[in-house]
């Protein structure tokens, strides 16, 4: 019996659950990392991700092999067998592209140009079927935009975040780690684990990293790796809220230990945020 036939037979008689990689707090519980090493652990997660088994390997080659095997298993079992996608080369190229533009607005035109440069030609319908496959197998999460002024969700110019940063390391060609993007991804994954609906905030010609909603309560979040007394960075992160005139809570999250809270906008240390079940 095929997966499709099994799904038909079991319709209404099963419940599916999405199992995410470990949260930062769960990693602390697993690894018993002392508090003074939390920031180093963050950097380690940026590089190797949060899949549980990889924490049992000290050798980088073994970590790479493990993460590669997990990815290959997902592709072979979920993508090939369950979804029937045969062109794995194109699938991998699309995944690579999305990893390399992570945190930026997605454009079908740009990805088509990227594929053409790789001598790959596909239709729009095939492209979107592959994008759906990447999300349905939980390799990526699609994040829609939220119009702050209109108070509605927009279906265009969405972004993608990877479910595990270790997979990003082995499947992209990025040579330099963007710590702010990685922290943004880590915060996004933690917000999902905390039960929030998460959107990109559209404000006139700019954006807020995240608009999050839980129990009908809306909050705004900006994420930056380090503010570190850099007035230009501080102004950019806090200044994003200048055109938002409502009374919803506004936050800037970074790894700085110093509290930069100002003008009613709360600054949170990223580790404190990740270790706290409530937000």
C-alpha positions, -999 to 999 in steps of 0.1 A, spaced: 0 0 0 14 34 -9 15 64 15 -13 81 -4 -35 49 -1 -26 46 36 -35 82 42 -69 77 25 -76 46 46 -67 64 78 -86 96 70 -102 110 102 -84 83 123 -50 98 129 -34 130 143 -2 144 129 24 162 150 53 183 138 85 175 158 109 203 158 147 202 164 156 209 201 150 244 215 179 261 232 164 253 266 161 216 257 197 217 245 209 230 278 190 202 296 206 176 272 241 189 273 243 202 309 261 233 295 271 257 323 256 292 322 290 309 315 291 289 282 256 297 269 268 323 244 294 298 230 266 273 227 246 298 207 275 301 182 278 263 181 241 261 172 245 286 145 271 263 129 258 228 137 221 232 144 198 216 170 193 180 159 196 159 191 220 132 180 247 157 167 254 167 203 269 133 209 296 138 183 328 158 189 343 153 155 331 178 128 332 151 101 309 129 121 285 158 127 285 166 90 278 129 82 250 127 107 232 159 95 237 148 58 222 114 66 192 131 82 187 153 52 191 125 27 166 104 47 140 132 46 145 137 9 144 100 0 115 91 22 93 122 23 101 139 -10 107 109 -34 84 83 -19 56 103 -4 55 133 -27 67 117 -58 93 144 -67 120 127 -89 142 156 -99 163 157 -67 190 178 -83 166 207 -90 150 202 -56 184 206 -39 193 237 -60 161 254 -50 167 245 -13 203 259 -16 190 291 -31 164 296 -3 191 290 23 214 316 8 187 343 8 173 334 42 158 363 59 152 381 26 121 385 6 114 356 -18 111 364 -55 102 337 -81 118 358 -108 151 358 -90 151 321 -83 142 314 -119 173 334 -129 194 315 -104 182 281 -119 188 294 -154 224 302 -145 227 266 -133 212 254 -167 180 243 -150 147 252 -166 114 245 -148 79 259 -150 64 281 -123 40 254 -113 69 229 -108 88 256 -88 59 261 -64 53 224 -60 89 220 -49 85 249 -25 55 233 -11 75 201 -7 102 218 12 77 232 36 55 201 39 86 180 49 95 207 74 129 215 60 118 251 56 91 273 71 73 298 50 66 331 68 39 354 55 40 392 58 16 411 81 5 445 71 8 465 103 -14 494 90 -41 472 74 -39 446 102 -41 417 77 -19 389 64 -4 393 29 4 364 7 32 380 -14 69 385 -8 71 360 20 103 347 36 117 313 44 135 301 75 153 268 79 141 244 105 176 234 115 207 256 111 230 226 108 212 216 76 218 251 63 256 247 69 259 215 48 234 224 20 244 260 13 276 275 -2 277 304 22 313 310 33 307 337 60 282 332 88 257 360 92 252 359 130 222 383 129 204 362 104 212 330 124 200 346 156 168 357 138 163 322 126 169 308 161 144 333 176 119 324 149 121 287 157 118 293 194 87 315 189 71 287 169 80 262 197 64 287 222 31 285 202 31 318 184 19 326 150 48 344 134 47 369 105 71 395 89 58 430 98 53 453 68 54 490 77 52 514 48 85 511 30 103 491 58 96 461 79 98 447 115 115 413 118 85 396 134 49 402 143 38 375 167 3 366 178 -8 343 206 -41 342 224 -52 372 203 -23 392 218 1 408 193 37 418 198 65 432 177 101 419 176 133 432 162 164 409 163 200 419 161 231 398 170 248 426 190 240 463 196 272 468 215 270 506 219 268 510 181 245 540 178 238 533 141 227 497 148 207 508 179 189 535 159 181 510 131 166 484 154 147 507 177 139 532 150 120 506 130 92 513 155 90 550 148 61 547 124 41 522 145 17 541 166 -3 514 184 1 502 219 12 467 213 44 456 231 76 462 211 109 444 217 145 444 205 163 410 211 201 407 210 229 389 228 240 421 246 239 419 284 235 456 288 198 467 288 191 492 260 154 496 268 142 531 256 110 550 247 88 522 258 106 496 236 119 467 257 153 453 251 157 415 259 188 395 261 185 366 236 196 339 261 171 351 287 144 350 260 153 315 249 155 301 284 121 315 295 90 295 287 69 326 289 71 356 267 
